Amino acid sequence: MHETTALGGALLSRRTLLVTAGALLAATTLPVLAAGTPVTVHKTPWCGCCAAWAQHLKRSGFAVTIEEAEDLAPVKRLMGVPEHLQSCHTAVVEGYVIEGHVPAEDIFRLLEERPELTGLAVPGMPMGSPGMEGATSEAYDVIAFGPQGETVYRHVPA
């Protein structure tokens, strides 16, 4: 027998209630985890998707500073971003490099786990990733990279 709770005229199972409460807690806690964590975003002056990604980080609670330059190649080289992982912008948060349209939830996880790596990357500009929202979405991988090599940190389905 399942326990149910009346809520707004609907009956909810205990499991549904707990899952919903957990989702609400996560939704309200994640921005608190980032609360004011500084992120410096290096982007070109003309890139709209980079600005949209920076807004995604701000909405997630990060304190975003934008540094604009016409040529980001020196920044990417200095920060150790492999060419095949490069995208349109590069960011730094608490010593980690964030390349491309990495979702804030992956940055939260990175900052919580603190693995020994250089950073995270979403190569290219996949549709549906933060800052690249639109009518379509495609699957993509968030790649962890560093001196030990590269691995899929998280697969994001379409």
C-alpha positions in Angstrom: 0.0 0.0 0.0 1.3 3.5 -1.0 1.0 6.4 1.3 -0.5 9.5 -0.4 -0.7 13.1 0.6 -3.4 15.5 -0.5 -1.9 18.6 -2.1 -4.0 21.1 -4.0 -6.8 18.6 -4.6 -4.3 16.0 -6.1 -3.0 12.9 -4.4 0.7 12.5 -4.4 2.6 9.4 -3.4 5.3 9.8 -0.8 7.9 9.0 -3.5 6.6 11.8 -5.8 6.5 14.2 -2.9 10.1 13.4 -2.0 11.4 13.6 -5.6 9.6 16.9 -6.0 11.0 18.3 -2.7 14.5 17.1 -3.7 14.3 18.8 -7.1 13.1 22.1 -5.5 16.0 21.9 -3.0 18.5 21.3 -5.8 17.1 24.2 -7.8 17.3 26.6 -4.9 20.6 25.3 -3.6 22.8 25.3 -6.7 22.9 29.1 -7.1 23.8 29.3 -3.4 26.8 27.0 -4.0 28.0 29.5 -6.6 27.0 32.6 -4.6 29.4 35.2 -5.8 32.1 32.7 -7.0 34.1 34.8 -9.4 34.4 33.6 -13.0 36.5 35.5 -15.6 35.2 34.9 -19.2 37.5 35.7 -22.1 35.6 36.3 -25.3 35.7 38.3 -28.5 33.7 41.6 -28.6 31.3 40.3 -31.3 30.3 36.9 -30.0 26.6 36.9 -28.9 26.6 33.2 -27.7 29.5 33.9 -25.4 27.5 36.8 -23.8 24.5 34.4 -23.5 26.7 31.8 -21.8 28.0 34.5 -19.4 24.3 35.3 -18.6 23.7 31.6 -17.9 26.5 31.7 -15.3 25.2 34.9 -13.7 21.7 33.4 -13.4 23.3 30.4 -11.7 24.8 32.7 -9.1 28.4 33.2 -10.3 30.0 36.7 -10.3 31.0 37.1 -13.9 33.7 39.4 -15.2 34.2 39.6 -19.0 37.5 40.3 -20.6 37.3 41.0 -24.4 40.0 40.5 -26.9 40.0 40.1 -30.7 42.3 37.1 -30.6 41.8 34.5 -27.9 44.5 32.0 -29.2 47.1 33.3 -26.8 44.7 33.0 -23.8 43.8 29.4 -24.8 47.5 28.5 -25.2 48.4 30.1 -21.9 45.6 28.1 -20.2 46.5 24.8 -21.8 43.4 24.2 -23.8 44.1 21.6 -26.5 43.2 22.8 -30.0 40.7 20.0 -30.6 38.8 21.1 -27.5 38.6 24.8 -28.2 35.4 26.7 -28.6 34.5 30.4 -28.8 35.3 31.5 -25.2 37.5 30.5 -22.3 36.8 31.1 -18.6 38.6 30.6 -15.4 36.9 29.8 -12.1 38.9 29.0 -8.9 42.0 27.9 -10.9 40.0 25.7 -13.4 39.7 26.4 -17.1 36.2 26.3 -18.6 36.3 26.1 -22.4 33.1 26.7 -24.4 29.5 26.2 -23.5 29.9 24.1 -20.3 26.7 24.0 -18.3 26.8 25.6 -14.8 25.8 22.3 -13.2 29.0 20.8 -14.4 31.0 23.7 -13.0 29.2 23.2 -9.6 30.2 19.6 -9.7 33.8 20.4 -10.6 34.0 22.9 -7.7 32.5 20.5 -5.3 34.7 17.5 -6.3 37.9 19.4 -6.9 39.5 16.8 -9.2 43.1 17.1 -10.3 42.6 18.4 -13.8 43.1 21.5 -15.9 39.4 22.0 -16.6 36.3 21.2 -18.6 35.5 21.8 -22.2 32.5 21.6 -24.6 34.2 21.6 -28.0 32.6 23.6 -30.8 29.2 25.2 -30.3 26.6 22.5 -29.9 23.0 23.6 -30.3 21.0 23.3 -27.1 24.0 23.9 -24.8 23.9 27.0 -22.5 24.2 30.1 -24.7 23.3 28.1 -27.8 19.6 27.5 -27.1 17.3 27.4 -30.0 14.7 25.4 -31.9 16.9 22.3 -32.0 19.3 20.6 -29.6 22.0 18.0 -30.1 23.8 15.6 -27.8 27.2 16.7 -26.7 30.0 15.7 -24.2 31.5 17.8 -21.5 35.2 16.8 -21.5 37.5 16.8 -18.5 41.1 17.5 -19.6 44.5 17.9 -18.0 48.0 16.4 -17.9 46.6 12.9 -17.3 44.6 13.1 -20.6 40.9 13.5 -21.4 37.7 11.8 -20.4 34.0 12.4 -20.8 32.9 14.2 -17.6 29.2 14.0 -18.6 27.2 13.2 -21.7 24.4 15.6 -22.3 21.6 14.0 -24.5 19.7 15.9 -27.1 
